[in-house]
């Protein structure tokens, strides 16, 4: 049989139950969030209310950065934050980045009115906040309030 013949053609199309791919994607996303939450290292996580609430309730150090993609101050903060979160003493921190333009409920809940705002939690309570800060030492001092 020749490879190009119609008899040799094999259809790989299978019937996938409706919604299977979407459910699989949601399940994998949830597993990744759980794995990230369980890890000891600090890292930037896109804001997810359930994961944020769980991290705050756990008592671990939590920082949420409410930022906008169009914000020059937020862009200036990013490399500073990245460097600070790589430092060993901040490895246990949970860092969430929330989109200023889409996270209206979070902004209302935390009473945030401007982008480039950090809100810091320790033992489930807010211990500090800052808006518009671009000095690395000042941001470090703010983050360290969570330790």
C-alpha positions, 0 to 999 in steps of 0.5 A: 500500500502506498503512503499517499493512497486513500486507504493508507490515510488514517484519521486521527479525529476522535470524538471528544466530549463537549466541554472536555478541553475546557474542564481539562484546562480549568483542572490544570490551572487549579493544580498549578495554583495549588502547586504554586501555593504549596511552594516555599519560593516567592513568585509573582502570581496573577491575581486569583481571588480564591488563591489570594484569600487562601494565602492571606488566611494561611497567615503567610506573608502576602503582597498584592500589587495593583498595577496597570499595563499602561502605567509607567510607574508600574513598569519601573517597579517591576524590575525592583520587585523581581530583584527583591523577591529573588532575595532569600529572606523573601522566598516564602512570600506570596506575591499577587499582581492584580490588574488595575483595569479589571479587578474592581472588586479587589480595589473596592475591598482594599480601598485602592484608588490608584495603580502602582499600589502595594498592599502588604499582609502579615498573619492575615492582617494588612501591615502596610501599603504604598502607592507610586514608590520606585525606590528599591530600599523603600519597597524592600522596607515595605515588603519586610513588614510582612516578615 
